[in-house]
Amino acid sequence: MTRPSTTTLIAALSVLIVGAGLTAQSHDRFTVISPNGISFGEFKGYDAWQVISASLPGDGIKVVVGNPLMIKTYAGGFPANGQAVPEGAVMAKLIWSVKDNPSLPGGAKVTDTLKRVQFMVKDAKRFPDTDGWGYADFAYDTPSGTFTGVGNGAAFAKAACHQCHIRAKARDYVFSAFALR
Ligand code: HEC
C-alpha cells in the first residue's frame, strides 16, 4: 500500500476545515432568536425570495422581498382588493449601507455592507397584540459575520415596529406596493 504524501494530507485537511467553517456560519444565522421568540431559522430560503420593492432612506438602500405566498397575494390584487394578507405570508426587508462604485467613481452608489434583515410574518394566533403580524429585526455585524436579534424585551415589536406600521392599517399594515418590472 502506498502512503499518502504529506501534501495530500494537508490538502485533504484544509478541505475539511474550510467545509466546517461554512457549515458553522450558516448554522449560526439560523439559530439566532429575536427577543419575542421568532427564530431566524423560520425564514430559511429568504435569500432567494422575489423582490417586491426597494427604498432609499438616504443613508443606504432597502430591498423588500416576499415568500411565494406573499408574491401570490400581490398577484391576486393586494392591496387594492382590500383583502387581508393570508396566514403564512412573510416579507423581509434587507438593508445595506452604500458606497461609491469602486469601478466607476462618480457613478451610481452601490451596496456596501449588510446592516439588517427584518421580517414580518402573518400569524394571527401567535401575534394577537400586533394585529396578527410578527416582527423580527436581526442586525448584521460585518467583522464577526454574525447576526443578533434586536429588540427591548419580548413585547418590543408593538412599540418599535407595529406602532408605525399602523399607519398602513387600510392595507393590512403593509407599506410596500409591488413594483412593476
Ligand atoms: C417609523 C416607521 C416605521 C417603523 C418604526 C418600522 N417600520 Fe417597517 N416599514 C416602514 C415603511 C415606511 C416601510 C416601507 C418601505 C420603506 O420605506 O423602506 C416599511 C417596510 C417594512 C417591511 C416590508 C413590508 C412593508 O410593510 O412594506 C418589513 C418586513 C418591515 N418594515 C419590518 C419592520 C420591523 C421588523 C420593524 C421594527 C423593528 C419596523 N419595520 C419598524 C416604516 C416603519
Boltz pocket constraint, residues with backbone or C-beta under 6 A from the ligand:
constraints:
  - pocket:
      binder: B
      contacts: [[A, 55], [A, 62], [A, 64], [A, 91], [A, 92], [A, 93], [A, 118], [A, 119], [A, 120], [A, 135], [A, 136], [A, 137], [A, 157], [A, 159], [A, 160], [A, 161], [A, 162], [A, 164], [A, 165], [A, 173], [A, 174], [A, 175], [A, 176], [A, 177]]
      max_distance: 6.0
